[in-house]
Amino acid sequence: MLISVPATVLVVVLAALTGYAFAWLDFPGREAVFMVVVALLVVPVQIGLLPVAKLFGELGLFGTIPGVVLFHVAYGLPFAVFLLRNYFAEMPKEMLEAARMDGGSEWRIFTRLVLPVGRPAIASPAIFQVLWVWNAMLVALLFADPSSQPLTVELQSQIRQFGSNIDVLAPGAFVSLVVPLVVFFAFQRHFVQGVMAGSVK
């Protein structure tokens, strides 16, 4: 939970802000920067393991929970930004212009108008991020020390140590499934709406 919750909250907040900026704010190089974000979608996690591990070692983040969280945030942001930017871009332009004519600032428009309307789309990357981070083992195995390893790494070590002791592994696997199932079924309606958002005009 100490890894999954911060990684999800940071990704959702940063992606919502960035997606709105890419969709409705004019700034130099907007399209070029967005294409860089799209290009980052195809970068596999394994490519960044060694350089990030070296960087975290220099910054004193290697083996810590904040280091694992930052790694998950960095690799979760491109997909979330891409998804939310496309959803925000399809909002009616007249609605935002009316809000600006009424004297609303960009921050007020974002918090009072865009976020409530975009709630289904925001739920989708949140669910994806929770599932990805909760089930991730490779990143935690490399970047977390024994005192901060999540449940997936602990289960893997139990398999190596007690390979035939199924009565230890089965309850642990069940516990590891509880949180993803609860998150998915709690936000299932928003998830479906978010995934289908923009598919039909």
C-alpha positions, -999 to 999 in steps of 0.1 A, spaced: 0 0 0 29 24 7 40 19 -29 8 15 -48 -12 44 -33 14 72 -38 23 59 -72 -13 59 -83 -22 93 -68 9 110 -83 2 95 -117 -34 105 -118 -28 141 -105 2 148 -128 -15 131 -158 -47 151 -154 -29 184 -152 -6 175 -182 -34 161 -202 -55 193 -198 -24 214 -207 -18 194 -239 -55 195 -248 -64 232 -242 -34 253 -234 -13 268 -262 25 268 -255 55 265 -277 64 230 -288 31 215 -275 27 190 -303 64 180 -303 64 174 -266 32 154 -268 48 132 -296 77 126 -272 52 114 -246 36 91 -271 70 77 -281 77 69 -244 48 45 -245 69 19 -264 99 21 -242 101 -11 -222 107 -10 -184 139 -31 -187 157 -4 -207 156 20 -178 165 -4 -150 203 1 -151 205 38 -157 178 46 -131 195 23 -106 227 42 -111 209 75 -107 190 64 -76 223 52 -61 238 87 -66 207 104 -51 204 80 -22 171 66 -33 182 31 -42 166 5 -18 139 30 -6 101 31 -10 103 66 -26 127 53 -52 102 25 -62 73 50 -62 92 74 -85 101 46 -109 65 35 -112 53 71 -116 78 78 -144 67 47 -164 30 51 -157 27 88 -167 30 84 -206 0 61 -209 -21 82 -184 -12 115 -201 -20 100 -236 -54 87 -224 -65 118 -205 -53 142 -232 -74 125 -258 -104 125 -236 -100 162 -226 -95 172 -262 -130 159 -271 -147 181 -246 -169 207 -262 -148 239 -269 -179 260 -264 -182 248 -228 -147 259 -219 -151 292 -238 -183 299 -219 -165 293 -186 -137 317 -196 -162 343 -206 -177 341 -172 -143 350 -157 -131 315 -148 -94 310 -145 -77 280 -160 -73 264 -126 -109 270 -117 -121 256 -151 -99 225 -145 -110 218 -110 -147 228 -113 -155 217 -148 -129 194 -164 -123 171 -135 -160 163 -127 -168 157 -164 -136 137 -169 -141 114 -138 -147 82 -159 -116 88 -179 -95 96 -148 -107 63 -132 -93 43 -160 -55 51 -157 -60 50 -119 -72 14 -121 -45 4 -145 -18 20 -123 -30 2 -92 -30 -31 -110 4 -26 -126 21 -14 -94 4 -39 -71 14 -68 -93 49 -55 -103 77 -77 -90 108 -69 -112 110 -32 -102 105 -39 -65 129 -68 -66 156 -45 -79 149 -12 -63 136 -21 -28 156 -35 0 144 -63 23 127 -39 47 106 -22 19 98 -51 -4 61 -55 -14 40 -87 -12 49 -99 -47 86 -101 -39 79 -117 -5 58 -144 -23 86 -150 -48 111 -155 -20 87 -179 -3 85 -200 -35 122 -202 -36 125 -212 1 94 -233 5 86 -245 -29 64 -274 -18 48 -256 12 15 -247 -6 -3 -239 26 20 -209 30 19 -197 -6 -19 -201 -12 -30 -177 15 -4 -152 5 -15 -154 -32 -51 -149 -21 -42 -118 0 -24 -104 -29 -55 -107 -51 -79 -90 -27 -68 -54 -33 -68 -55 -71 -103 -72 -71 -117 -47 -47 -104 -18 -67 -116 -31 -100 -151 -40 -89 -155 -7 -70 -146 13 -101 -158 -11 -128 -185 13 -141 -161 42 -144 -135 19 -159 -158 8 -187 -169 44 -194 -133 57 -194 -121 30 -218 -150 36 -242 -148 74 -239 -142 90 -273 -148 58 -293 -181 71 -306 -189 107 -311 
